[in-house]
Amino acid sequence: MIYGATNHPLRPLTGEIKALAALGFDYLELCMDPPHGMAENLRPKLPEVRSVLSGEGLGLPVAHMPTFVWLADVYPSIREASVTETLKALSLAAEIGVEKVVLHPGYLTGLMNFTPDIGKGYASESLDRILEEAARLGIMVCLENMFPRAGHMFRPEEFADVLQKYPRLMMTLDLGHANIRAPKDRTAAFVRAAHGRIGHVHVGDNNGQEDEHLPVGAGRVDVAGGLAAIKASGYDSTITLEVFSPDRKYLAMSLKKVRAIWENIKP
């Protein structure tokens, strides 16, 4: 197992790389949001980024596609712009050498709350295009489970259906998201629904109502139980800690806790 963390997109990326390496992480999950993670802003800085990554000994196997886009929006122009931004990020991720990307499935907002089937259709159309380009670039797409406010893709059965529809698609299992307004066994249910197709894992904590990204142990997420279910499925790849406390001592503490939990899970 290797452990990573995300950069803060409002801070210069090279400084983020150095900070995360100093905390003992194995890799960076590149957050490709504006301003510093946006594709057109990042591309001119690639030589410097590669040099700093190499110098710090930090890998870059995972990138997170743009978060603040609307892949299921009611307006065709907004959906198109959102897909365009995602495809630009995907292209740059391939150029950097990223192996897999995290993708949000698209939020059902506004009118889509009243016509969810239409919204899901729009999300599926966007996903079709993204998966086609990812296949051409040789990148694995890991669709992330969401939370009820997203409108869809927060139930295990939804993932069972979408994974069956798209044979190349994998899942990002976010333990924090699986704890929001959900039954206690939801993470285990996601593991079963994935049928061995978990491609990436996110770990953060919350109190069960909102996506707070608390330090591990500060909320109510059963991290030990979730990781035990994931390990029992045979998964042994990347775990990204999504702990967004201003004081990164809590991120370092969370890394230590998660390492210990994983290592002490009995086969």
Backbone hydrogen bonds, N-H to C=O, Kabsch-Sander energy under -0.5 kcal/mol:
donor,donor_aa,acceptor,acceptor_aa,energy
2,I,237,S,-2.6
4,G,239,I,-2.7
5,A,27,Y,-1.2
6,T,241,L,-0.7
7,N,29,E,-0.9
11,R,8,H,-2.2
16,E,12,P,-1.6
17,I,13,L,-2.5
18,K,14,T,-1.9
19,A,15,G,-2.1
20,L,16,E,-2.5
21,A,17,I,-2.3
22,A,18,K,-1.9
23,L,19,A,-0.8
24,G,21,A,-1.5
25,F,20,L,-1.6
26,D,3,Y,-2.9
27,Y,3,Y,-1.3
28,L,59,G,-2.5
29,E,5,A,-2.6
30,L,28,L,-0.8
30,L,62,V,-2.2
31,C,29,E,-0.6
32,M,30,L,-0.7
32,M,64,H,-2.1
33,D,31,C,-0.8
36,H,9,P,-2.1
37,G,33,D,-1.9
38,M,35,P,-0.7
41,N,38,M,-0.7
42,L,38,M,-2.4
43,R,39,A,-2.4
45,K,42,L,-1.5
46,L,43,R,-1.7
49,V,45,K,-2.6
50,R,46,L,-3.1
51,S,47,P,-2.0
52,V,48,E,-2.4
53,L,49,V,-2.6
54,S,50,R,-2.4
55,G,51,S,-2.5
56,E,52,V,-2.2
57,G,53,L,-0.9
57,G,54,S,-0.6
58,L,53,L,-2.1
59,G,26,D,-2.4
62,V,28,L,-0.7
63,A,100,K,-1.6
64,H,30,L,-3.3
65,M,63,A,-0.6
65,M,102,V,-2.6
69,V,67,T,-1.1
73,D,70,W,-1.3
79,R,75,Y,-2.3
80,E,76,P,-2.7
81,A,77,S,-2.3
82,S,78,I,-2.2
83,V,79,R,-2.6
84,T,80,E,-2.5
85,E,81,A,-2.4
86,T,82,S,-2.0
87,L,83,V,-2.8
88,K,84,T,-2.2
89,A,85,E,-2.1
90,L,86,T,-2.4
91,S,87,L,-2.3
92,L,88,K,-2.0
93,A,89,A,-2.5
94,A,90,L,-2.0
95,E,91,S,-1.9
96,I,92,L,-2.1
97,G,93,A,-1.3
98,V,93,A,-2.6
99,E,61,P,-1.4
100,K,61,P,-2.0
101,V,140,M,-2.8
102,V,63,A,-2.5
103,L,142,C,-1.9
108,L,150,A,-2.9
109,T,107,Y,-0.9
112,M,109,T,-2.1
113,N,110,G,-1.8
114,F,111,L,-1.6
115,T,111,L,-1.1
118,I,115,T,-0.7
119,G,115,T,-1.9
120,K,116,P,-2.9
121,G,117,D,-1.6
122,Y,118,I,-2.2
123,A,119,G,-2.5
124,S,120,K,-2.2
125,E,121,G,-2.1
126,S,122,Y,-2.3
127,L,123,A,-2.4
128,D,124,S,-2.5
129,R,125,E,-1.5
130,I,126,S,-2.1
131,L,127,L,-2.9
132,E,128,D,-2.0
133,E,129,R,-1.9
134,A,130,I,-2.4
135,A,131,L,-2.4
136,R,132,E,-1.6
137,L,133,E,-2.0
138,G,134,A,-1.2
139,I,134,A,-2.4
140,M,99,E,-2.2
142,C,101,V,-3.0
142,C,140,M,-0.5
143,L,141,V,-0.6
143,L,170,M,-2.5
144,E,103,L,-2.6
145,N,172,T,-1.7
146,M,153,M,-3.0
150,A,147,F,-2.4
151,G,148,P,-1.9
158,E,155,R,-0.8
159,F,155,R,-1.3
160,A,156,P,-2.2
161,D,157,E,-1.8
162,V,158,E,-2.2
163,L,159,F,-2.5
164,Q,160,A,-1.4
165,K,161,D,-1.9
166,Y,162,V,-2.0
169,L,166,Y,-1.3
170,M,141,V,-2.5
171,M,197,R,-2.1
172,T,143,L,-2.6
173,L,171,M,-0.7
173,L,200,H,-2.4
174,D,172,T,-0.8
175,L,173,L,-0.7
175,L,202,H,-2.5
178,A,174,D,-2.0
179,N,176,G,-1.4
180,I,177,H,-1.4
181,R,179,N,-0.6
181,R,208,G,-3.0
182,A,179,N,-0.7
186,R,183,P,-1.6
189,A,185,D,-2.1
190,F,186,R,-2.3
191,V,187,T,-2.3
192,R,188,A,-2.1
193,A,189,A,-2.4
194,A,190,F,-2.1
195,H,191,V,-0.9
195,H,192,R,-0.7
196,G,191,V,-0.6
197,R,194,A,-1.0
199,G,171,M,-2.8
199,G,197,R,-0.6
200,H,171,M,-1.5
201,V,238,T,-1.1
202,H,173,L,-2.1
203,V,240,T,-2.4
205,D,214,L,-1.6
212,E,210,E,-1.6
214,L,205,D,-3.1
218,A,215,P,-2.3
220,R,206,N,-3.7
223,V,221,V,-1.9
226,G,222,D,-2.5
227,L,223,V,-2.8
228,A,224,A,-2.0
229,A,225,G,-2.0
230,I,226,G,-2.1
231,K,227,L,-2.9
232,A,228,A,-2.3
233,S,229,A,-0.9
233,S,230,I,-0.5
234,G,231,K,-1.7
235,Y,230,I,-1.4
239,I,2,I,-2.1
240,T,201,V,-2.8
241,L,4,G,-2.9
241,L,239,I,-0.5
242,E,203,V,-2.9
242,E,240,T,-0.6
243,V,241,L,-0.8
244,F,213,H,-1.8
244,F,242,E,-0.6
248,R,246,P,-0.8
250,Y,247,D,-1.7
252,A,248,R,-2.1
253,M,249,K,-2.3
254,S,250,Y,-1.9
255,L,251,L,-2.2
256,K,252,A,-2.0
257,K,253,M,-2.1
258,V,254,S,-2.7
259,R,255,L,-2.5
260,A,256,K,-2.0
261,I,257,K,-2.6
262,W,258,V,-2.6
263,E,259,R,-2.6
264,N,260,A,-1.6
265,I,261,I,-0.5
265,I,262,W,-1.1
